[in-house]
Structures are given as C-alpha cells and as structure tokens.
C-alpha cells in the first residue's frame, strides 16, 4: 500500500510521516511504505531531504501548465506511477495548491490533508494570524479527508494548543506544527490498521 506525499515547501509533516513509518514498522505491519514525495515547487526543501532518505521524488511544476486541469492531470499521472493499483493514500502535507473536483473525485476516500486550525474554524489561509486577531484562547490543527469543498471532509484527528499572551503568528505556528507532527502520522496509522483489519 504506497503512500504518496505531496509537498510545496519544507515538508516537515512529510518528514514526521517518514520517521513514523520507520519507527512504527508500517511496511511489516500494514504493507505500507512512503513510495514517493512529489512537489509542485522545484525548490521545495523537502525534496532533497526525501531523496537523501532514498525515497523517489518528483516535481510537477504548476507554472509549467496552462490550466489547473492540465496541472492536476500531470500530478495524477505522477501519483499513479507510484501507485499503479490505486490502493494507496495520497497525503497532502503542506501542499499549497487547490485541487480540482475531478482530481479529488479520482482519489476520493484515500486523500488526506492537514490544516493548521481547529476546523471548522478558520478554513483557508493565514489561520494563526486570524485566530490571534479574533481573540481566540486556543488554536490547533485538523487532519481530514479531502473532498471537493476546500478544507471540509471527515475529521480524522485534531490537536489543540493554547494561544499565549504575546503570541505572534510565527510563535503560534511553531506550537501548532509540533502537534501536526504527532497527529498526522497517528491518523495515517489508524487508517492503515483499519484497512488491514478490513482486508483480514
Ligand atoms: C504549515 O503551515 C502547516 O501548518 C501546513 O503547511 C505548512 C507547512 O507544512 N500543513 P510543512 O512543514 O511543509 O509540512
């Protein structure tokens, strides 16, 4: 069961998942492994890290495509190269592209995302600044299945952190990111275990 992880930048969530897969022996226990890391940005730092780990990497540069549909088709082709049977998970980890409904439908049910807020609060961008400006006492992150509607879909895991006096979007982001690195691997492992149990 291949995991294909999509990133756009540092890929710290991707790194946490790669480490959890090794530490949790996902290959032996669930027949699952990170098959590829794909980025829409050629300069994404996570690509070099993944390559160092011996993981296949690919770039599908969104600026090289005339339309969202053309980009999504190229991205799907890259994903399917690493999961030809279409039985794996597509894991969006700091992936900063909005995917077309057609793309999401193609992977429906096996595409996940992590969003840096306690959904349904603060869908979209700049979540930490918005939470601070709203006077919230807490913030957090949500792992959810991806559906055609942005930042919706069944919630699989959430984590909450306090917003402290003097917090900036950066200090809050760092506190939330630490929790993201815990809940994303946990959510994936729970799905893999459930899939194995279902298959017997
Ligand atoms: C972070 O803001 C994280 O909350 C969100 O994407 C951004 C980068 O994550 N999921 P990563 O370090 O590239 O995984």
Boltz pocket constraint, residues with backbone or C-beta under 6 A from the ligand:
constraints:
  - pocket:
      binder: B
      contacts: [[A, 7], [A, 8], [A, 9], [A, 10], [A, 11], [A, 12], [A, 13], [A, 14], [A, 93], [A, 94], [A, 95], [A, 114], [A, 115], [A, 116], [A, 173], [A, 177], [A, 180]]
      max_distance: 6.0
